[in-house]
Structure formats: structure tokens, C-alpha cells
């Protein structure tokens, strides 16, 4: 994953960590170009804990990336995770988890 970042790019996990401890399953939801060299990518992700085969819905996340085109290759300038807690709406947590589970098959 590191090779996708710019030399001075950053990755901030929703728990404050820099390196994830679980396997990510992700799905790109949208890409919006802000110009010929900059884009914002939105995705959702879930994590499969080490030694397990199913997602942990408690750690679903929204990913937002700012990417820049450097010498013909897009590289990540900023990678931000936001917990997908959907406070008070457990059906949205389950909906996201099911969408991501489809990628495990």
C-alpha cells in the first residue's frame, strides 16, 4: 500500500494508528476530479480480524483520499478513515457490512 503514497503522504487510521492491524476489504464509492492533477476518492471498508474469516461490523469505516497526479501516476497525498458508526441506526451498519461481505466471496 505504501507505494501508492506520495513521498510525504500521510495515512491516519480512525483509531489514531498509522498501520492497520487487520485485513481491509474495501469498495470505491466515488471519484471526483478537482482538476487534471487532483481527485478525491471515497470508499467504504471493513476489517477482517487476524485469524477470522468475517468482518467486524464495529470497525467499518469511510475512507477519503486526496490523490495527485505525479509524472503520470496518481499517488495518495492524504488518506483519512472515519468510523462508520451510524449512531442510532444499526440497520445502516448492517447494510454496509453486507455490501462489504459480498467482496469476501
Buried (B, 14 or more C-beta within 10 A) or exposed (E): EEEBBBEEBEBEBBEEEEEBEBBBBBBEEEEEEEEEEBBBBEBBBBBBEEEEEEBEBEBBBBBBBBBBBEEEEBBBBBBBBEEBBBEEEEEBBEEBBEBBBEEEE
